[in-house]
Amino acid sequence: MARFSETINQSYQMKFAVLFLLWVIPCLGEEVHLSRVAAESMIREKWQQKLQALRKERAAEMETKRIVIGNKTLRFLQREIGSAPTNGRPLVISLHGGGGAPSEVNDAQWQNQIRLYEPEGALYIAPRAPTDTWNLWHEAHIDGLFDRLIENSIAIHGVNPDRIYVMGYSAGGDGVYQIGPRMADRWAAAAMMAGHPNEAQPYNLRNLPFAIQVGGKDTAYKRSEVCQQWANQLDALAEAHQGSYLHFFKSYPQYGHWMNREDAIAVPWMLKFSRQAWPKSIAWHQDDVVATRFYWLAVNASLAKKEQKIEAHCKGQTIMIQADDPHTITLRLSDSLVNLDQTINVIWNGKQIYSGIVKRSASAIDQSLNERADPSTIATALLEVKAGS
């Protein structure tokens, strides 16, 4: 009984310490340097606050199955398949085909998509593309709508944030080729079926397992040929970066555009993987829809532009950056990546530009949560570095 009482007292003391920090920090003229224990406790407290707010704010969206951002609306169908794992259901977002066709054609594809696959234990969601354009799933509005759908699913359905998957067929496969790399830091794995990559590149897939399947007779838009080309690119990247760029490719010589559901083998393959929230190496190529944050890198919106490439590697306490543009990058740091109680060295294009302690702070935690309701990727320290500084 004495030990139990002591544990309870320690718990109350820790909670009081965190609440005290939350109250006193805004009153001080400068940031308090948080210990690792205090930062972790603050994350738990602030995440619970965020969850409660999201559950109130977003409940209607999940009830009506409609998400509206600006002038775009994402409708969706959903199923809970099997029993939920103890660590939370995975979320599988499955993208319908169709594309540049009348609404009723795309509606039929959407209604079919919710029945196509059976990911065991998952919350399985088939969204309806907001438009009827040929590029249904890779227009600029898709990223924000999917981020919101993911956040809602985590908050309201208890989805595991490290087990979010995307898959799609035909025009939906086109979308996976695009938003798989573009939002690679959100997904645990991705599966592309019978789609075309257009201008998309596999560079960002260093930490994202990616499946490609196509009918050998699927010659429209040279789908079979370009799928093989993408698989070859991934083979080369995996060879050059051992342990990265996990993928599998399968062509079905007997099939054209429809693979008779044999492509469903990608579902259990995907579900084997969990997201690497803090990978040691990052390859970031900006698509025509630019982002300001990717894993533990961030750039100011005014500096983000198409075709930028950044490579970043973390080895021990040293972070190495290869980039000619932009000239300023923010490193989103956590003890999941480096030891924030020890000196961190930053080398940019072979030149050391920083050496020192980076303080954990409440503002870093707040900024992470304001950017994205994603508990696994909350940074506890931020460091802005400039090329040549």
CORSUL-V107047 format. One record per pair of residues at least 24 apart in sequence whose C-alpha atoms are under 10 Angstrom apart, sorted by the first residue. I is the first residue (numbers start at 1). J is the second residue. Records with the same first field share a line. If there is no record, write none. Layout:
I->J + J
//
This chain:
14->38 + 41
15->41 + 42 + 45
17->41 + 42
18->42 + 43 + 44 + 45 + 46
19->45
21->362
22->46 + 362
25->361 + 362 + 363
26->362 + 363
31->359 + 360 + 361 + 362 + 363
32->359 + 360 + 361 + 362 + 363
33->358 + 359 + 360 + 361 + 362 + 381
34->359 + 360 + 361 + 362 + 380 + 381
35->340 + 341 + 359 + 360 + 361
36->334 + 335 + 339 + 340 + 341 + 360 + 380
38->360 + 361 + 362
39->334 + 335 + 360 + 361 + 362 + 365 + 379 + 380 + 381
40->335 + 365 + 380
42->361 + 362 + 365 + 366 + 380
43->362 + 365 + 366 + 369 + 375 + 378 + 379 + 380
44->375
46->362 + 365 + 366 + 369 + 375
47->365 + 366 + 369 + 373 + 374 + 375 + 378
48->155 + 375
50->155 + 369 + 370 + 373 + 374 + 375
51->151 + 152 + 154 + 155 + 156 + 373 + 375
52->155 + 156
53->155
54->151 + 152 + 154 + 155 + 156 + 373
55->152 + 153 + 154 + 155 + 156 + 157
56->155 + 156
57->152
58->148 + 149 + 151 + 152 + 153 + 155 + 156
59->152 + 155 + 156
61->148 + 149 + 152
62->149 + 152 + 153 + 156 + 157
65->127 + 149
66->127 + 128 + 149
67->145 + 146 + 148 + 149 + 152
68->130 + 145 + 148
69->141 + 142 + 144 + 145 + 148
70->141
71->130 + 141
72->129 + 130 + 131 + 141 + 142 + 145
73->128 + 129 + 130 + 131 + 141 + 145
74->127 + 128 + 129 + 130 + 131 + 141 + 142 + 145 + 146 + 149
75->126 + 127 + 128 + 129 + 130
76->110 + 111 + 114 + 125 + 126 + 127 + 128 + 129 + 149
77->110 + 111 + 113 + 114 + 124 + 125 + 126 + 127 + 128
78->114 + 115 + 123 + 124 + 125 + 126 + 127
79->114 + 115 + 118 + 122 + 123 + 124 + 125 + 126
80->118 + 119 + 120 + 121 + 122 + 123 + 124 + 125 + 157
81->117 + 118 + 119 + 120 + 121 + 122 + 123 + 124
82->118 + 119 + 120 + 121 + 122 + 123
83->120 + 121 + 122
84->120 + 121 + 122 + 123 + 158 + 159
85->120 + 121 + 122 + 159 + 160
86->160
87->158 + 159 + 160 + 163
88->121 + 122 + 123 + 154 + 157 + 158 + 159 + 160 + 161 + 162 + 163
89->120 + 121 + 122 + 123 + 124 + 153 + 154 + 157 + 158 + 159 + 160 + 161 + 163 + 164
90->119 + 120 + 121 + 122 + 123 + 124 + 153 + 154 + 158 + 159 + 160 + 161 + 162 + 163 + 164 + 165 + 188 + 271 + 274
91->119 + 121 + 122 + 123 + 124 + 125 + 150 + 153 + 154 + 157 + 158 + 159 + 160 + 161 + 162 + 163 + 164 + 165 + 166 + 187 + 188 + 271
92->117 + 118 + 119 + 122 + 123 + 124 + 125 + 126 + 150 + 163 + 164 + 165 + 166 + 167 + 187 + 189 + 190 + 267 + 270 + 271
93->122 + 123 + 124 + 125 + 126 + 127 + 146 + 149 + 150 + 164 + 165 + 166 + 167 + 168 + 190
94->124 + 125 + 126 + 127 + 128 + 165 + 166 + 167 + 168 + 169 + 172 + 173 + 176 + 191
95->125 + 126 + 127 + 128 + 129 + 136 + 137 + 166 + 167 + 168 + 169 + 170 + 171 + 172 + 173 + 174 + 175 + 176 + 192
96->126 + 127 + 128 + 129 + 136 + 137 + 167 + 168 + 169 + 170 + 171 + 172 + 173 + 175
97->128 + 129 + 134 + 136 + 137 + 168 + 169 + 170 + 171 + 172 + 173 + 174 + 175 + 194 + 195
98->129 + 132 + 133 + 134 + 135 + 136 + 169 + 170 + 171 + 172
99->129 + 131 + 132 + 133 + 134 + 135 + 136 + 137 + 170 + 171 + 172 + 174
100->131 + 132 + 133 + 134 + 135 + 136 + 171
101->131 + 132 + 133 + 134
102->132 + 133
103->131 + 132 + 133
104->132
105->132
106->131 + 132 + 133 + 136
107->132
109->169 + 172
113->168 + 169 + 172
116->169 + 261 + 264
117->261 + 263 + 264 + 265 + 266 + 267
118->264 + 267 + 268
119->264 + 266 + 267 + 268 + 270 + 271
120->267 + 268 + 271
121->271
122->159 + 160 + 163 + 164 + 165 + 271
123->153 + 157 + 158 + 159 + 164
124->165
125->149 + 153 + 166
126->167 + 168
129->172
134->171 + 174
135->171 + 172 + 174 + 175 + 178 + 198
136->171 + 172 + 174 + 175
137->168 + 171 + 172 + 173 + 174 + 175 + 176 + 177 + 178 + 179
138->171 + 172 + 174 + 175 + 176 + 177 + 178 + 179 + 180 + 182 + 288 + 289
139->175 + 178 + 179 + 288 + 289
140->288 + 289 + 290
141->289
142->175 + 179 + 289
143->179 + 182 + 183 + 289 + 291
146->179 + 183 + 186
147->183 + 186 + 372 + 373 + 374
148->372 + 373
150->186 + 373 + 374
151->372 + 373 + 374
152->373
154->373 + 374 + 375
155->373 + 374
160->274 + 375 + 376
161->186 + 187 + 188 + 274 + 275 + 277 + 373 + 374 + 375 + 376 + 377
162->186 + 187 + 188 + 273 + 274 + 275 + 276 + 277 + 374 + 375 + 376 + 377
163->187 + 188 + 189 + 270 + 271 + 272 + 273 + 274 + 275 + 276
164->188 + 189 + 190 + 270 + 271 + 273 + 274 + 275
165->189 + 190 + 191 + 267 + 270 + 271 + 273 + 274 + 275
166->190 + 191 + 192 + 210 + 267 + 270
167->191 + 192 + 193 + 210 + 211 + 266 + 267 + 270
168->192 + 193 + 194 + 195
169->193 + 194 + 195 + 213 + 214 + 257 + 258 + 263
170->194 + 195 + 196 + 214 + 223 + 257 + 258
171->195 + 196 + 197
172->196
173->197 + 212 + 213 + 214
174->198 + 200
175->200
176->200 + 210 + 212
177->201 + 202 + 210 + 212 + 230
178->202 + 287 + 289
179->287 + 289
180->204 + 205 + 208 + 209 + 210
181->205 + 206 + 207 + 208 + 210 + 284 + 285 + 286 + 287
182->284 + 285 + 286 + 287 + 288 + 289 + 290 + 291 + 294
183->208 + 291 + 293 + 294 + 295
184->208 + 209 + 275 + 276 + 284 + 294 + 295
185->275 + 276 + 277 + 278 + 279 + 282 + 293 + 294 + 295 + 296 + 377
186->275 + 276 + 277 + 294 + 295 + 374 + 377
187->273 + 274 + 275 + 276 + 277
188->270 + 271 + 272 + 273 + 274 + 275 + 276 + 277
189->246 + 247 + 266 + 267 + 269 + 270 + 271 + 272 + 273 + 274 + 275
190->247 + 266 + 267 + 269 + 270 + 271 + 273
191->247 + 248 + 249 + 263 + 264 + 265 + 266 + 267 + 269 + 270
192->227 + 249 + 263 + 266
193->227 + 250 + 257 + 258 + 259 + 263 + 264 + 266
194->218 + 223 + 224 + 227 + 251 + 256 + 257 + 258 + 259 + 263
195->221 + 222 + 223 + 224 + 226 + 227 + 257
196->220 + 221 + 222 + 223 + 224 + 225 + 226 + 227 + 230
197->223 + 226 + 227 + 230
198->223 + 226
199->287 + 288
200->230 + 287 + 288
201->230 + 233 + 234 + 285 + 286 + 287
202->230 + 231 + 233 + 234 + 237 + 245 + 283 + 285
203->233 + 234 + 237 + 245 + 282 + 283 + 284 + 285 + 286 + 309
204->245 + 282 + 283 + 284 + 285 + 286 + 287 + 294 + 309 + 310 + 311
205->234 + 237 + 244 + 245 + 246 + 247 + 282 + 283 + 284 + 285
206->234 + 237 + 238 + 241 + 243 + 244 + 245 + 246 + 279 + 281 + 282 + 283 + 284
207->243 + 244 + 245 + 246 + 275 + 276 + 277 + 278 + 279 + 280 + 281 + 282 + 283
208->244 + 245 + 246 + 247 + 273 + 274 + 275 + 276
209->244 + 245 + 246 + 247 + 248 + 269 + 270 + 272 + 273 + 274 + 275
210->234 + 245 + 246 + 247 + 248 + 249 + 266 + 269 + 270
211->246 + 247 + 248 + 249 + 250 + 263 + 265 + 266 + 267 + 269 + 270
212->247 + 248 + 249 + 250 + 251 + 263 + 266
213->248 + 249 + 250 + 251 + 252 + 259 + 262 + 263 + 264 + 265 + 266
214->249 + 250 + 251 + 252 + 253 + 255 + 256 + 257 + 258 + 259 + 263
215->250 + 251 + 252 + 253 + 254 + 255 + 256 + 257 + 258 + 259 + 260 + 263
216->250 + 251 + 252 + 253 + 254 + 255 + 256 + 257 + 259
217->251 + 252 + 253 + 254 + 255 + 256 + 257 + 258
218->251 + 252 + 253 + 254 + 255 + 256 + 257 + 258 + 259
219->256 + 257
220->256 + 257
223->256 + 257
224->251 + 252 + 253 + 256 + 257
227->251
244->281
275->376
276->376 + 377
277->336 + 337 + 374 + 375 + 376 + 377 + 378
278->314 + 332 + 333 + 334 + 335 + 336 + 337 + 338 + 376 + 377
279->312 + 313 + 314 + 336 + 337
280->312 + 313 + 314 + 315 + 316 + 319 + 336 + 337 + 338
281->311 + 312 + 313 + 314 + 315 + 319 + 320 + 321
282->310 + 311 + 312 + 313 + 314 + 321
283->309 + 310 + 311 + 312 + 313 + 322
284->308 + 309 + 310 + 311 + 312
285->309 + 310 + 311
286->310
292->329 + 330
293->330 + 331 + 332 + 371 + 372
294->332
295->331 + 332 + 333 + 377
296->330 + 331 + 332 + 333 + 334 + 337 + 377 + 378 + 379 + 382
297->329 + 330 + 331 + 332 + 333 + 382 + 383 + 384
298->328 + 329 + 330 + 331 + 332 + 382 + 384
299->326 + 327 + 328 + 329 + 330 + 331 + 384
300->326 + 328 + 329 + 330
302->326
303->327 + 328 + 329
311->349
312->347 + 348
313->347
314->338 + 345 + 346
316->344 + 345
317->342 + 343 + 344 + 345 + 346 + 355
318->343 + 344 + 345 + 346 + 347 + 352 + 354 + 355
319->344 + 345 + 346 + 347 + 348 + 352 + 354
320->345 + 346 + 347 + 348 + 349 + 350 + 351 + 352
321->346 + 347 + 348 + 349 + 350 + 351 + 352 + 387
322->347 + 348 + 349 + 350 + 387
323->348 + 349 + 387
324->348 + 349 + 387
325->387
326->386 + 387
327->385 + 386 + 387 + 388 + 389
328->384 + 385 + 386 + 387 + 388 + 389
329->383 + 384 + 385 + 386 + 387
330->382 + 383 + 384 + 385 + 386
331->379 + 381 + 382 + 383 + 384 + 385
332->364 + 368 + 377 + 378 + 379 + 380 + 381 + 382 + 383 + 384
333->358 + 359 + 360 + 364 + 377 + 378 + 379 + 380 + 381 + 382 + 383
334->358 + 360 + 364 + 365 + 377 + 378 + 379 + 380 + 381 + 382
335->360 + 379 + 380 + 381
336->376 + 377 + 378 + 379 + 380
337->379
340->380 + 381
346->383 + 385
347->385 + 387 + 388
348->385 + 386 + 387 + 388 + 389
349->387 + 388
351->387 + 388 + 389
352->387 + 388 + 389
353->385 + 386 + 387 + 388 + 389
354->383 + 384 + 385 + 386 + 389
357->383
358->382 + 383
359->383
//
